[in-house]
Amino acid sequence: MRYSREHKIETHARIVKKASVRLREKGAHGIGVADLMKDAGLTHGGFYAHFASREALVIEAFAYAMDRSTERWRKLAEQTPPDQRLATIVASYLTPVHRDDPGQGCAVPTLGADIARESPKTRKAFAAKLEQMIDMLAAQIPEQPPEAARKQAMAAIATMMGTLVLARIAGQGEFSDEILTAGRDAVLDRATAPKPGAKKTAVKKAAAPARQ
């Protein structure tokens, strides 16, 4: 039986979507092609009609997941005043709901360690999506030169994702909640801290009387 091009595109998209959830739940090496295809309601034999290799599916699946995260952040930003956008994104990311549902969450905390061991092609694709995520977050940091905003966004994302990993390790109790709170505070405290130049000026002014 021959299927239309539209049907094949829809089927391909369904496989990628289902795989993105399962990979985030089980890890890049925690589930095989047969299981991924079964989740999509298809046979193992049909896999190569859609993907050249398992690696190709993994790349598409985590790209899909990362695109969804970036788009979610963008929508939050559009609904929030500029000076509150970073705080809103951080607060929405470091939550018990996100911690407890990795299959629908950010791909980096769940797949980052696995991808670091993959081929250069896979790592390059992952890095490109990560850079898009960083640039999107940097755009939500007002009153900062582009280079400074990008650096702050990198630090924020590293803290957010590391916090989520630790919170998941700790489980779902009070300790895990405490880790989430500490991560949120760390990102936002850094965001509101005085600029280094301003801090030095204040120190000089305070120290002047002691030198007299």
C-alpha positions in Angstrom: 0.0 0.0 0.0 1.4 3.4 -1.0 1.0 6.4 1.2 0.8 10.0 0.2 3.7 12.4 0.8 1.6 14.2 3.4 1.0 11.0 5.3 4.7 10.2 5.4 5.5 13.7 6.7 2.8 13.3 9.4 4.1 9.9 10.4 7.7 11.2 10.5 6.7 14.0 12.7 4.8 11.6 15.0 7.8 9.4 15.4 10.1 12.4 16.2 7.6 13.7 18.8 7.1 10.4 20.5 10.8 9.7 20.4 11.6 13.1 22.0 9.5 12.2 25.0 10.8 8.7 25.4 14.5 9.7 25.0 14.0 12.4 27.7 12.4 9.8 30.0 14.9 7.0 29.4 18.0 8.7 28.1 19.6 8.4 24.7 20.7 4.8 25.3 17.8 3.7 27.4 15.4 2.7 24.6 15.9 0.9 21.3 14.6 1.6 17.8 11.9 -1.1 18.1 10.5 0.4 21.2 10.5 3.9 19.7 8.7 2.7 16.7 6.2 0.8 18.8 5.4 4.0 20.8 4.6 5.7 17.5 2.3 2.8 16.5 4.6 1.5 13.8 6.7 -1.5 13.1 10.5 -1.7 13.4 10.8 -2.5 9.7 9.4 0.9 8.8 12.1 2.8 10.6 14.5 3.2 7.6 11.8 4.6 5.5 12.0 7.7 7.7 15.5 7.8 9.1 18.9 7.0 7.7 20.1 5.8 11.1 19.2 5.8 14.8 21.6 8.8 15.2 19.4 10.7 12.7 16.3 10.1 14.8 18.1 11.1 18.1 19.3 14.3 16.5 15.8 15.2 15.3 14.2 14.2 18.6 16.3 16.3 20.9 16.2 19.2 18.4 12.4 19.0 18.6 12.5 19.0 22.4 14.9 22.0 22.5 12.9 23.9 20.0 9.8 23.5 22.2 11.7 24.7 25.3 13.0 27.8 23.4 9.5 28.5 22.0 8.0 28.2 25.5 10.4 30.7 26.8 9.7 33.1 23.9 6.0 33.0 24.6 6.5 33.7 28.3 8.7 36.6 27.4 6.1 38.0 25.0 3.5 38.0 27.9 5.8 39.6 30.4 7.3 43.1 30.9 11.0 43.3 29.8 12.4 43.8 33.3 10.6 40.6 34.5 11.2 38.2 31.7 14.4 36.5 33.0 12.8 36.0 36.4 9.6 34.6 34.8 11.5 32.1 32.7 13.7 31.0 35.6 10.6 30.6 37.9 8.8 28.5 35.2 11.8 26.3 34.7 12.9 25.5 38.2 9.6 24.0 39.4 8.5 20.7 41.0 6.3 20.1 38.0 9.3 20.3 35.6 11.5 18.2 37.9 8.9 15.5 38.1 8.1 15.2 34.4 11.3 14.9 32.4 9.5 13.5 29.4 7.8 16.8 28.7 10.7 19.0 29.9 14.0 20.5 28.8 16.2 18.0 26.9 19.5 19.3 28.2 19.3 18.0 31.8 18.1 14.7 30.6 20.2 14.1 27.5 23.2 16.4 27.9 25.5 13.8 29.5 24.5 11.2 26.9 25.0 13.6 24.0 28.5 14.5 25.2 29.5 10.9 24.5 27.9 10.8 21.0 29.5 11.4 17.6 30.9 14.9 16.6 27.9 15.3 14.3 25.4 14.7 17.1 27.3 17.0 19.5 27.5 19.7 16.9 23.7 19.6 16.3 23.1 19.7 20.0 25.5 22.6 20.5 23.7 24.6 17.7 20.4 24.2 19.5 21.9 25.1 22.8 23.4 28.3 21.3 20.0 29.3 20.0 18.6 28.8 23.5 21.3 31.0 25.0 20.8 33.7 22.4 17.0 33.7 23.0 17.5 34.1 26.8 20.1 36.8 26.3 17.6 38.8 24.3 15.4 38.9 27.4 18.0 40.6 29.5 17.5 44.4 29.3 20.0 47.2 29.7 23.0 45.0 29.0 25.4 45.1 26.1 25.0 42.0 23.8 28.2 40.4 25.0 27.4 40.8 28.7 23.8 39.6 28.2 25.1 36.5 26.4 27.5 35.8 29.1 24.8 36.2 31.8 22.5 33.9 29.8 25.1 31.2 29.6 25.6 31.3 33.4 21.9 31.4 34.0 21.2 28.4 31.8 24.1 26.4 33.3 22.8 27.1 36.8 19.2 26.3 35.9 20.0 23.0 34.2 22.5 21.9 36.9 19.9 22.8 39.5 17.3 20.6 37.8 19.7 17.7 37.6 20.5 17.9 41.3 16.8 18.3 42.2 15.9 15.2 40.3 18.7 13.2 42.0 17.3 14.4 45.4 13.8 13.1 44.6 10.6 14.9 45.4 11.0 15.8 49.0 11.9 18.9 51.0 15.6 18.7 50.1 14.8 18.7 46.4 12.5 21.7 46.8 15.3 23.4 48.6 17.7 22.8 45.7 15.2 24.3 43.3 14.8 27.4 45.5 18.6 27.8 45.8 19.0 27.6 42.0 16.3 30.2 41.4 17.9 32.5 43.9 21.4 32.0 42.5 20.3 33.0 39.0 18.3 36.0 40.0 20.7 37.3 42.6 23.4 37.3 39.9 21.1 39.1 37.6 20.4 41.9 40.1 23.9 42.1 41.5 25.7 45.5 41.0 28.0 45.7 38.0 31.7 45.1 38.9 32.6 48.7 38.1 29.9 50.1 40.4 31.0 47.8 43.2 34.6 49.0 43.0 33.5 52.6 43.1 31.4 51.9 46.2 34.3 50.2 47.9 36.7 53.1 47.1 34.2 55.6 48.6 33.7 53.6 51.7 37.5 53.1 52.2 38.5 56.7 51.7 37.9 57.9 55.3 40.1 55.1 56.6 43.0 56.3 54.5 42.8 59.9 55.8 
